[in-house]
Amino acid sequence: MDLSKKTAENVEFMIEAIKEKLKVLNFGAIKPAHFDEEMYEELHDIYELVMKKNSFSPNEMQAIAEELGNLRKQA
């Protein structure tokens, strides 16, 4: 997968990978459709951070969830 391209498919891939890696139940409300390509770089940064680490403290998971919430499209 070429994550250097800003596509909806890449956004979906990164969101699903983050959710899988963190294995947190409250991430169920976060769906790829909530994000668009405008926030792609920020989302990619979060994705890379999550993929580099093997474990996360509760505070780190909370911070990641909050940051993903901040990146969501405004209704």
Protein Blocks (a to p, Z undefined) as FASTA:
>chain_A
ZZkbccfklmmmmmmmmmmmnopaklmmpcfklpcfklmmmmmmmmmmmmmpmbdcfklm
mmmmmmmmmmpccZZ
